[in-house]
Amino acid sequence: MCAIFRTLSAVSSPFRAEPAVPITPDYIRKIRKSLALTQAKFGERLGVSASTVSAWERGKSKPQPAPASKLRELAAKAK
């Protein structure tokens, strides 16, 4: 490994993403409740139905990548 690459890789990047929090049923419910939203309103913001949000919160299914990305955006706003 060349010295320049070692130096660059050792520098902390301001663009480095924080480790992702696992999207669990409790995490989804916590975000929704912290925003004081019903499952229907939460689903509208994520582009899914209330029954889909319910399935996520019960652990019957997991969010697909697009809603999961929006979910992380809402989580950042909820903090």
C-alpha positions as CSV (number, residue, x, y, z in Angstrom):
1,M,0.0,0.0,0.0
2,C,1.5,3.4,-0.9
3,A,2.0,6.0,1.7
4,I,-0.4,8.5,0.1
5,F,-3.3,6.0,0.1
6,R,-2.6,5.1,3.8
7,T,-2.6,8.8,4.7
8,L,-5.8,9.4,2.8
9,S,-7.6,6.4,4.3
10,A,-6.6,7.4,7.8
11,V,-8.1,10.9,7.4
12,S,-11.7,11.0,8.8
13,S,-14.0,12.0,6.0
14,P,-16.8,14.4,6.8
15,F,-18.9,12.5,4.2
16,R,-18.5,9.1,6.0
17,A,-22.0,7.8,6.9
18,E,-22.9,6.9,10.4
19,P,-23.5,3.2,10.9
20,A,-27.1,2.3,10.0
21,V,-29.4,1.5,12.8
22,P,-31.2,-1.8,12.1
23,I,-34.8,-1.3,11.1
24,T,-36.7,-3.4,13.6
25,P,-40.5,-3.4,14.3
26,D,-39.8,-1.5,17.6
27,Y,-37.6,1.1,15.8
28,I,-40.4,1.7,13.2
29,R,-43.1,2.1,15.9
30,K,-40.8,4.4,18.0
31,I,-40.2,6.7,15.0
32,R,-43.9,6.8,14.1
33,K,-45.0,7.6,17.7
34,S,-42.2,10.2,18.2
35,L,-43.7,12.0,15.2
36,A,-47.2,11.6,16.7
37,L,-48.5,10.0,13.5
38,T,-51.1,7.3,12.9
39,Q,-50.1,4.3,10.8
40,A,-52.1,5.8,7.9
41,K,-50.4,9.2,8.1
42,F,-47.0,7.5,8.6
43,G,-47.7,5.3,5.6
44,E,-48.6,8.3,3.4
45,R,-45.3,9.9,4.2
46,L,-43.5,6.7,3.2
47,G,-45.6,6.0,0.2
48,V,-47.1,2.8,1.6
49,S,-50.5,1.8,3.1
50,A,-51.4,1.7,6.8
51,S,-51.6,-2.1,6.6
52,T,-48.0,-2.2,5.4
53,V,-46.9,-0.1,8.3
54,S,-48.9,-2.4,10.6
55,A,-47.1,-5.5,9.1
56,W,-43.7,-3.8,9.7
57,E,-44.6,-3.0,13.3
58,R,-45.7,-6.6,13.9
59,G,-42.6,-8.0,12.3
60,K,-44.6,-9.7,9.5
61,S,-42.6,-8.0,6.8
62,K,-39.7,-5.6,6.3
63,P,-39.5,-2.3,4.4
64,Q,-38.2,-2.4,0.9
65,P,-35.2,-0.1,0.1
66,A,-37.2,2.9,-1.1
67,P,-39.5,3.1,2.0
68,A,-36.5,2.2,4.2
69,S,-34.6,5.2,2.9
70,K,-37.6,7.5,3.6
71,L,-37.9,5.9,7.0
72,R,-34.3,6.8,7.8
73,E,-35.0,10.4,6.7
74,L,-38.0,10.6,9.0
75,A,-36.0,9.1,11.8
76,A,-33.4,11.9,11.5
77,K,-36.3,14.5,11.8
78,A,-37.7,12.7,14.8
79,K,-34.5,13.1,16.8
